[in-house]
Amino acid sequence: MKKIKLKVQKTSLKKMFDYGMNYKYRFILIVILSLIVSLTKALPAWLSKSLMDDVLIAKDMKMLILVSGGLVIATIVKGFSMYYKEIFSSYTTRLVVRDIQQDIYRHLHKLSHSYFDRTPQGEIMARISGDAGNLGKIGFMIFQILPEFLTVTVLLIGLFRIDVVLAIMTLIMMPGMMMVLKKILKKIKKTARKRQDQRGELNSLIQESLSGIRVVKAFATEQDEIEKYEEKNMEVLSTEYRNKKVEARISPINEVVTTILTVGVLLYGGNKVIVDANFTAGDLVSFLTSLGLMFEPLKKMIKRGSDLMSIMPSADRVMELLDEVPEVVEKKNAKDYGDLSPKVRFKDLKFKYGKDLDYAINNINFEINAGEVIALVGRSGSGKTTLVNLIPRFYEVEDGSITIDGVDIRDLKIKELRDHIGIVPQETFLFSGSIYSNILYGAENNVTKEEVINAAKMANAHNFIIEFENGYDQEVGERGTLMSGGQKQRIAIARALLKNPEIMILDEATSALDTESERLVQDALEKLMIGRTTFVIAHRLSTIVNADKIIVMDRGKIAEIGSHQELLSSGGIYKKLYETQFGEE
């Protein structure tokens, strides 16, 4: 398990590095600027020897001017270098994060329906916004650690130049401290991953509760939802507290180690100044200055390393999303749809939503000729919607095949396949924007306003649209909240009509309409269906009595098939459903 987690972390860092390499020249410039900053930070330590031996002891005024001037120039150079390093590192980090976020969004739209079925929306949002946003912090911290690391390296080289034994004494303390810190950082990363997962769960809870706010209020369960939120929020707080407790150990450990190290160097170095004529007071001061200057960037490195480990799980979670493989994939040599006739055949078709689940569609065999209307009826959960969702390849067929004019849908380009299919789903979804933009959604670029209005008229939507103050420019609200159920349904029908597809899928397309609107829309749909292959899912059997074939689904299988009269005469499931709605004739 530990090996797997380590592999994920390394893979995440490698992928982030690959993204960064798109801006390698910027990175080279940042490294150069960081090196300049490090050298100028180390300069006071090197000048301190001359300040002690040549200025304070030898009373050399010229050297005092040179040392003072050197410090001023170094400070100015350091200031400019730090300024431009901050600008370039911040902007480059944002460029990398932008690229990753765009790839995440692009990748999400390539994923199959099954991913969204099993992954809560709040969890997805947490990864896009929270986790992807943390990648910016990771990049920024890496750029902050870089100059600190270079400063420590430069100063360490200086220590060895001054005195090898003292430098080795300094290094002896490092491994022990690093081992302790490594254990602490490991714990930080573990609790941080748990915290990020819990935040994802919390976002999912918020998303679900707000999406179902009408149900919550209808059942007066506001307090229950609040308590669930508070409980989950407390879990996040508890994990964050444990994480901070672990992080808090780092600072006192640093202080103790650095103090012991400084005292040790002072005792040994002071003795050496007394007994060794070649080791001057300037050497000891320079060594102690270098050591003092090294402690600060070292502490920052450790602190930022701690912060880095705390948010590294965000990188893992983002990369896990990017590694998610779509179940529905277009073949490399996929064919154009071309002039295929909308003749659809289902052969030995099987499908299930998971390996350990029963078949939702089991051994389906039937054929629909071009221009025919096929109605699918049956009890809830019998597989009607699942069956039609396989036609546009929202899910991948488990076994068997679906062909259009003899061509397997898996051999066609996915976009072209879906461009020839119009869908009015059971749950109507409208995007934020105007009625006009929603009807126009997914249509060709050269569609005219007159065509949009004609589609609305055919869907019996035009009359209620022009009653709005802004007409077709009326805002529908988020998810269409400013429209009634019937209005949303008719806008969705108009959207499908405007697409002018060869294959239509109507999943309870008239379910939200009143009797008069249903009659008008049904009449328009019947005219539209001429020359088009149409699949109609209906609970209202009155809307499908004129269908060419009616298929009765039961537990994922075809229980009956035939015309309205044939099925009534057979006395099977269809007759029972019909009698339930209309009573015995």
C-alpha positions in Angstrom: 0.0 0.0 0.0 2.8 2.4 0.9 4.6 1.6 -2.4 1.5 2.4 -4.3 1.1 5.8 -2.5 4.7 6.6 -3.1 4.4 5.8 -6.8 1.3 8.0 -7.1 3.2 10.9 -5.5 6.2 10.5 -7.8 4.0 10.2 -10.8 2.1 13.4 -9.8 5.4 15.3 -9.4 6.7 14.0 -12.7 3.5 15.0 -14.5 3.6 18.5 -13.0 7.3 18.7 -14.1 6.2 17.7 -17.6 3.7 20.5 -17.6 6.4 22.9 -16.4 8.7 21.9 -19.2 6.3 23.7 -21.6 7.8 26.8 -20.2 11.4 25.6 -19.8 13.0 28.9 -20.8 11.1 30.7 -18.1 12.3 28.1 -15.7 15.9 28.6 -16.8 15.5 32.3 -16.2 14.0 31.7 -12.8 16.9 29.4 -11.8 19.4 32.1 -12.9 17.7 34.8 -10.9 17.4 32.4 -7.9 21.2 31.8 -8.1 21.9 35.5 -8.2 19.7 36.0 -5.1 21.5 33.2 -3.4 25.0 34.5 -4.1 24.0 38.0 -3.0 22.5 36.6 0.2 25.8 34.7 0.9 28.0 37.7 0.2 27.8 39.3 3.7 29.2 36.1 5.2 32.2 36.2 2.9 32.8 40.0 3.5 32.6 39.5 7.2 36.1 38.0 7.3 37.5 41.1 5.6 35.4 43.4 7.9 36.9 41.7 11.0 40.5 41.1 9.9 41.2 43.9 7.5 38.9 46.7 8.8 38.4 46.3 12.5 41.8 44.7 13.3 44.1 46.1 10.6 42.3 49.5 10.6 42.2 49.6 6.7 39.9 52.5 5.6 40.0 51.6 2.0 38.8 48.1 2.7 36.0 49.5 4.8 34.8 51.5 1.8 35.1 48.4 -0.5 33.2 46.2 1.9 30.5 48.8 2.5 30.1 49.4 -1.3 30.0 45.7 -2.0 27.2 45.2 0.5 25.2 48.1 -1.1 25.7 46.9 -4.6 24.8 43.3 -3.6 21.6 44.5 -1.9 20.5 46.4 -5.0 21.2 43.4 -7.3 19.4 41.1 -4.8 16.4 43.4 -4.7 16.0 43.5 -8.5 16.6 39.8 -8.9 14.1 38.9 -6.2 11.5 41.2 -7.8 11.8 39.7 -11.2 12.1 36.2 -9.8 8.8 36.7 -7.9 7.0 38.0 -11.0 8.3 35.3 -13.4 7.7 32.5 -10.9 4.2 33.6 -10.0 3.1 34.1 -13.6 4.7 30.8 -14.7 3.0 29.0 -11.9 -0.3 30.4 -13.0 0.4 29.3 -16.6 1.0 25.7 -15.5 -2.1 25.7 -13.3 -4.2 27.1 -16.2 -2.9 24.3 -18.5 -3.7 21.7 -15.9 -7.2 23.1 -15.2 -7.9 23.3 -19.0 -6.8 19.7 -19.4 -9.0 18.6 -16.5 -12.0 20.3 -18.0 -11.3 18.9 -21.4 -10.7 15.5 -20.0 -14.0 15.6 -17.9 -15.9 16.1 -21.2 -14.3 13.0 -22.6 -15.2 10.8 -19.7 -18.1 8.4 -20.1 -21.5 8.7 -18.3 -20.4 5.9 -15.9 -17.8 8.1 -14.3 -20.4 10.8 -13.5 -22.8 8.1 -12.3 -20.3 6.9 -9.6 -18.6 10.2 -8.8 -20.5 12.9 -6.8 -20.5 16.4 -8.4 -19.2 17.9 -5.3 -16.1 15.7 -5.4 -15.5 16.6 -9.0 -15.9 20.3 -8.2 -13.5 20.0 -5.2 -10.8 18.5 -7.6 -11.3 21.2 -10.3 -11.4 24.2 -8.0 -9.8 23.3 -4.6 -7.2 20.7 -5.6 -6.3 22.3 -8.9 -6.0 25.6 -7.2 -3.6 24.1 -4.7 -1.3 23.2 -7.6 -0.6 26.9 -7.8 0.6 26.9 -4.2 2.7 23.8 -4.9 4.4 25.6 -7.9 4.9 28.7 -5.9 6.4 26.8 -3.0 8.8 25.0 -5.3 10.0 28.4 -6.7 10.4 29.6 -3.1 12.3 26.6 -2.0 14.7 26.8 -5.0 16.6 30.0 -4.0 16.6 28.8 -0.4 18.2 25.5 -1.5 20.8 27.4 -3.6 21.6 29.7 -0.7 22.2 26.8 1.6 24.4 25.1 -1.0 26.4 28.3 -1.6 26.9 28.9 2.1 27.8 25.2 2.7 30.5 25.4 0.1 31.8 28.6 1.9 31.9 26.7 5.2 34.2 24.0 3.7 36.4 26.7 2.3 36.8 28.3 5.7 37.4 25.1 7.8 36.7 21.5 6.8 36.4 20.1 10.4 33.9 22.8 11.4 31.9 22.2 8.2 31.8 18.4 8.9 30.6 19.1 12.5 27.8 21.1 11.0 26.9 18.3 8.6 27.0 15.6 11.3 23.9 17.1 12.9 22.0 17.3 9.6 21.2 13.5 9.0 19.6 13.0 12.4 17.5 16.1 12.0 16.5 15.1 8.5 15.4 11.6 9.6 13.1 13.1 12.3 11.8 15.6 9.8 11.2 12.9 7.2 8.9 11.0 9.6 7.0 14.2 10.5 6.6 15.1 6.8 5.3 11.6 6.1 2.6 12.0 8.8 1.7 15.4 7.4 1.1 14.0 3.9 -1.0 11.1 5.3 -3.3 13.4 7.3 -3.4 16.0 4.5 -4.6 13.4 2.0 -7.4 12.4 4.4 -8.3 16.1 4.9 -8.6 16.6 1.1 -10.8 13.5 0.7 -13.0 14.8 3.5 -13.3 18.2 1.9 -14.4 16.5 -1.3 -17.1 14.6 0.7 -18.1 17.9 2.4 -18.5 19.6 -1.0 -20.5 16.6 -2.3 -22.8 17.0 0.7 -23.3 20.7 0.1 -23.9 20.1 -3.7 -26.5 17.4 -3.0 -28.3 19.4 -0.3 -28.5 22.6 -2.3 -29.6 20.7 -5.5 -32.4 19.1 -3.6 -33.3 22.1 -1.5 -37.0 21.9 -2.6 -37.2 18.4 -1.3 -35.5 19.3 1.9 -37.9 22.1 2.5 -40.9 20.0 1.4 -40.0 17.4 4.1 -38.9 20.0 6.6 -35.5 18.3 7.1 -33.4 21.4 7.2 -32.1 20.6 10.6 -31.2 17.1 9.6 -29.1 18.5 6.7 -27.5 21.1 8.9 -26.5 18.4 11.4 -25.1 16.2 8.7 -23.0 19.2 7.4 -21.8 20.1 11.0 -20.8 16.5 11.6 -18.8 16.2 8.4 -17.3 19.7 8.9 -16.2 18.6 12.4 -14.4 15.6 10.8 -12.5 18.0 8.6 -11.7 20.3 11.5 -10.4 17.3 13.6 -8.2 16.1 10.7 -6.8 19.6 10.2 -6.1 19.9 13.9 -4.2 16.6 13.9 -2.3 17.9 10.8 -1.3 21.1 12.5 -0.2 19.3 15.7 2.3 17.3 13.6 3.5 20.4 11.7 4.0 22.3 15.0 6.8 19.9 16.0 9.0 21.1 13.3 9.8 24.6 14.6 11.0 23.6 18.1 13.1 20.8 16.7 14.8 23.3 14.4 15.5 25.7 17.3 17.0 23.1 19.5 19.3 21.7 16.7 20.4 25.1 15.5 21.3 26.3 19.0 23.3 23.1 19.8 25.1 23.4 16.5 25.9 27.1 17.0 27.3 26.5 20.6 29.4 23.6 19.3 30.9 25.6 16.5 31.5 28.5 18.9 33.4 26.3 21.4 35.5 24.5 18.8 36.1 27.6 16.7 36.9 29.9 19.6 39.4 27.4 20.9 41.0 27.2 17.4 41.4 31.0 17.1 43.3 30.8 20.4 45.6 27.9 19.6 45.9 28.1 15.8 47.6 31.3 14.3 46.4 30.4 10.8 42.7 30.5 11.9 41.8 34.1 12.5 38.9 35.8 14.3 37.7 36.8 10.9 37.4 33.2 9.9 35.3 32.3 12.9 33.1 35.3 12.4 32.7 34.5 8.7 31.9 30.9 9.6 29.3 31.9 12.3 27.8 34.4 9.9 27.6 31.8 7.1 26.0 29.4 9.6 23.6 32.0 10.8 22.6 32.9 7.3 22.2 29.3 6.4 19.8 28.5 9.3 17.1 30.9 8.1 16.8 29.5 4.5 17.1 26.0 6.0 14.2 26.7 8.3 12.2 28.1 5.4 13.0 25.1 3.3 11.8 22.7 6.1 8.7 24.9 6.7 7.8 25.0 3.0 8.6 21.3 2.7 6.0 20.8 5.4 3.5 23.0 3.6 4.3 21.2 0.4 3.6 17.8 1.9 0.4 19.1 3.3 -1.0 20.0 -0.1 0.8 17.4 -2.2 -2.3 15.1 -2.0 -4.1 17.8 -4.1 -1.7 17.0 -6.9 -2.3 13.3 -6.5 -6.1 13.8 -6.6 -5.9 16.0 -9.7 -3.6 13.5 -11.5 -5.9 10.6 -10.5 -8.7 12.4 -12.3 -6.5 13.0 -15.4 -5.6 9.3 -15.3 -9.2 8.3 -15.4 -9.7 6.3 -18.6 -13.0 6.9 -20.6 -14.9 3.7 -21.1 -16.3 4.9 -24.4 -13.4 5.5 -26.8 -13.5 6.4 -30.5 -11.5 4.0 -32.7 -8.5 5.5 -34.5 -9.9 4.5 -37.9 -13.5 5.5 -37.0 -15.7 6.1 -40.0 -17.8 9.1 -41.0 -21.5 8.8 -40.6 -22.0 9.7 -44.2 -25.4 8.9 -45.8 -26.3 6.0 -43.6 -30.0 5.1 -43.6 -31.4 5.4 -40.0 -32.1 1.6 -39.9 -31.2 0.4 -36.4 -30.6 -3.2 -35.4 -30.0 -4.6 -31.9 -28.3 -8.0 -32.0 -27.7 -10.1 -28.9 -27.3 -6.9 -26.9 -26.1 -7.1 -23.3 -25.1 -4.4 -20.9 -24.6 -3.9 -17.1 -23.5 -0.9 -15.0 -20.8 -2.8 -13.2 -18.9 -6.1 -13.3 -20.6 -7.4 -10.1 -24.1 -6.2 -11.1 -26.8 -8.0 -12.9 -27.5 -7.3 -16.6 -29.6 -4.1 -17.1 -30.0 -5.1 -20.7 -30.0 -8.8 -21.5 -30.1 -10.5 -24.9 -32.0 -7.8 -26.8 -32.8 -8.5 -30.4 -35.0 -6.4 -32.7 -34.8 -4.2 -35.8 -36.3 -0.8 -36.6 -36.6 0.3 -40.2 -35.9 3.8 -41.4 -38.8 6.1 -40.5 -40.5 3.7 -38.1 -41.6 4.7 -34.6 -40.7 2.3 -31.9 -42.3 2.7 -28.4 -40.7 1.3 -25.3 -42.9 0.6 -22.4 -42.6 -1.2 -19.1 -42.4 -0.7 -15.4 -39.8 1.6 -13.9 -36.4 0.0 -13.9 -37.2 -2.4 -16.8 -34.3 -1.0 -18.9 -36.1 1.4 -21.3 -33.9 4.4 -20.8 -30.7 2.3 -20.5 -31.5 0.7 -23.9 -31.8 4.1 -25.7 -28.7 5.5 -23.9 -26.7 2.8 -25.6 -27.6 4.2 -29.1 -25.6 7.4 -28.9 -22.8 5.5 -27.0 -23.4 7.1 -23.6 -22.3 3.7 -22.3 -20.3 1.0 -24.0 -22.1 -2.2 -25.0 -21.1 -5.2 -22.9 -21.8 -7.8 -25.6 -23.6 -8.0 -28.9 -24.0 -4.9 -31.1 -26.1 -2.0 -32.3 -25.8 -1.2 -36.0 -27.1 1.7 -38.1 -27.6 0.6 -41.7 -25.3 -2.3 -41.0 -22.5 -0.3 -39.5 -21.6 -1.0 -35.9 -22.0 2.3 -33.9 -18.5 1.5 -32.3 -17.0 2.0 -35.8 -18.4 5.5 -36.3 -17.0 8.8 -35.1 -18.7 9.6 -31.8 -19.5 13.3 -32.6 -20.9 12.4 -36.0 -23.0 9.6 -34.5 -24.5 12.0 -31.9 -25.0 14.8 -34.4 -27.5 12.5 -36.2 -29.4 11.7 -33.0 -31.8 14.1 -31.3 -32.7 13.5 -27.6 -35.3 14.9 -25.3 -34.3 13.4 -21.9 -36.6 12.5 -19.1 -35.0 15.1 -16.8 -34.9 18.3 -18.8 -31.7 20.4 -18.4 -31.5 24.1 -19.4 -28.2 26.1 -19.3 -28.0 29.5 -17.8 -28.8 32.1 -20.5 -31.7 33.0 -22.7 -34.4 30.8 -24.1 -33.0 31.5 -27.6 -29.5 30.3 -26.7 -31.0 27.2 -25.1 -33.0 26.3 -28.2 -29.9 27.0 -30.4 -27.6 24.9 -28.2 -25.8 22.2 -30.3 -27.3 23.4 -33.6 -25.3 24.3 -36.7 -23.7 27.8 -36.9 -25.8 28.9 -39.9 -29.1 28.4 -38.2 -31.4 31.5 -38.6 -33.6 33.1 -36.0 -36.6 32.1 -38.2 -35.7 28.5 -37.9 -35.4 28.8 -34.1 -38.9 30.3 -34.0 -40.3 27.6 -36.2 -38.8 24.9 -33.9 -40.4 26.7 -30.9 -43.8 26.8 -32.7 -43.6 23.1 -33.6 -42.9 22.4 -29.9 -45.8 24.6 -28.9 -43.4 26.9 -27.0 -43.6 30.1 -29.1 -46.8 31.3 -27.5 -45.6 31.3 -24.0 -42.1 32.6 -25.0 -43.5 35.8 -26.6 -45.6 36.4 -23.4 -42.3 37.1 -21.6 -41.2 40.7 -21.5 -37.9 39.9 -23.2 -39.4 37.2 -25.4 -36.7 34.8 -26.7 -34.1 36.8 -24.8 -35.7 35.9 -21.5 -33.3 34.4 -19.0 -34.1 30.8 -17.9 -32.1 30.9 -14.7 -29.6 28.3 -13.4 -30.7 24.9 -14.6 -33.9 26.6 -15.9 -35.2 27.4 -12.4 -37.2 30.4 -13.8 -39.2 28.2 -16.1 -42.0 25.8 -15.2 -41.6 22.1 -15.8 -43.8 22.2 -18.9 -42.0 25.2 -20.3 -38.6 23.6 -19.8 -39.8 20.4 -21.5 -41.1 22.3 -24.6 -37.8 24.3 -24.9 -35.9 21.0 -24.8 -38.2 19.6 -27.5 -37.6 22.7 -29.7 -33.9 22.2 -29.2 -34.1 18.6 -30.4 -36.4 19.7 -33.4 -33.9 22.4 -34.5 -31.2 19.8 -34.7 -33.2 18.1 -37.4 -31.8 14.6 -36.6 -32.4 11.4 -38.5 -32.9 9.4 -35.3 -35.0 10.8 -32.4 -35.1 9.6 -28.8 -38.0 10.9 -26.8 -37.7 9.9 -23.2 -41.1 10.9 -21.7 -40.9 14.0 -24.0 -44.6 15.0 -23.3 -44.7 14.0 -19.6 -44.6 17.6 -18.3 -47.2 19.0 -20.6 -50.8 19.7 -19.9 -53.5 18.0 -21.9 -53.8 20.7 -24.6 -50.1 21.3 -25.0 -49.5 17.5 -25.1 -52.0 17.2 -28.0 -50.4 20.0 -29.9 -46.8 18.8 -29.4 -47.8 15.2 -30.1 -49.2 16.4 -33.4 -46.1 18.3 -34.2 -43.9 15.3 -33.3 -45.9 13.0 -35.4 -45.3 15.2 -38.4 -41.6 15.5 -37.6 -41.3 11.7 -37.2 -42.1 11.1 -40.9 -38.9 9.8 -42.5 -37.2 9.7 -39.1 -36.4 6.7 -37.0 -37.9 7.4 -33.6 -37.6 5.8 -30.2 -40.4 6.8 -27.7 -40.3 5.9 -24.1 -43.7 6.5 -22.5 -45.7 5.8 -19.4 -48.7 7.4 -21.0 -49.8 4.7 -23.4 -52.2 7.1 -25.1 -49.2 8.8 -26.8 -47.9 5.6 -28.5 -50.9 3.8 -29.7 -50.0 4.7 -33.3 -46.4 3.4 -33.0 -45.2 1.0 -35.7 -44.0 -1.4 -32.9 -44.4 -1.4 -29.2 -41.7 -3.2 -27.2 -42.6 -4.2 -23.6 -39.5 -4.3 -21.4 -39.3 -6.4 -18.3 -36.1 -6.8 -16.2 -33.9 -5.8 -19.1 -35.4 -8.2 -21.5 -38.1 -8.0 -24.3 -41.2 -9.4 -22.8 -43.6 -8.6 -25.7 -43.4 -6.9 -29.1 -46.1 -5.9 -31.6 -48.6 -3.2 -32.5 -51.0 -1.7 -30.0 -53.9 -4.0 -31.1 -51.7 -7.1 -31.3 -50.5 -6.6 -27.7 -54.0 -5.9 -26.4 -55.2 -9.1 -28.0 -52.3 -11.2 -26.6 -53.5 -10.4 -23.0 -50.0 -10.0 -21.6 -48.1 -7.3 -19.7 -49.0 -4.5 -22.1 -52.7 -5.2 -21.7 -52.4 -5.1 -17.9 -50.6 -1.7 -18.1 -53.2 -0.4 -20.5 -56.1 -1.5 -18.3 -54.4 0.0 -15.2 -54.4 3.4 -17.0 -57.7 3.3 -18.8 -59.7 0.6 -17.1 -61.0 -2.5 -18.8 -62.8 -2.0 -22.1 
